[in-house]
Amino acid sequence: MHLLALPEDEQEIVRHLCAKEGLQLLLSDLVEEGLPRVADDPLAALVPDLPSGKRLKAAVVSGAGGTDPARHQVWEYLFWARSLGPIRTLGDAPVARDAVDRVAFQLNREATERWPDLIDLSRTPVIGLRRTSWHHSEDCLIAGALTTTRVAVRDLPRDVASLHSRVERHLKRHSQRLDPFETCQAYRGPRLDPSRARGWWTWAMPQAQSWLAAGGQAFAVDFIV
């Protein structure tokens, strides 16, 4: 589900996820002394600005250090479904079953000395809100998405799949379906018919709809100009 949501829309989404679905907003992908850091006030913990690919690109090109704010933008919110299962970490992960899992595990080990405390998103019941972001060169928004526990769809636990489907239905009821090829003049690639090409419809939340109506541009996925 390609989801276009401004910060004001995110407030409504998070209110539903936490108040209605009972999910907890994770403040870090690391556990502290075996416990996850969760937001006591999830709405107050949200970031007021959308992440920007343009800012990140500028920081990388300029060689800005790791402390540069552009390198620490919030690109996704993760919500733990505590009622569906505990937090699992890489420290207690079973032996990787295939090459893809082995590579992912090794990359995480190389990323931080605290890798055993990293939350294992393939075994922890989560709902993710990948945030709408600014394109890396154009004044165009790139839609985010609703995500879940990071396993193949066929391996997703039934109760987690049910939660994800329920949240997706709620978001669609409160958003407008759009053809992304009609909402972004900056995109000059091949045009597809979303009614025939699966996975291209974009769903815009109310504030995002207003932004588009005022002349804003948005596309379903990132693209090269």
Secondary structure, DSSP 8 states (H G I E B T S, - for coil): -EEE--HHHHHHHHHIIIIIS--EEEEEEEEETTEEEE-SSTTTTS-SS--BHHHHHHHHHHT--TT-GGGG---EEEEE-GGG----BGGG-----SHHHHHHHHHHHHH-TTGGGBB-TTTS-EEEEE--EE-SSSS-EE-EEEEESSS-GGGS-HHHHHHHHHHHHHHHHTSEEE-GGGS-TT--S----TTTSTT--EEE-HHHHHHHHTT--EESS----
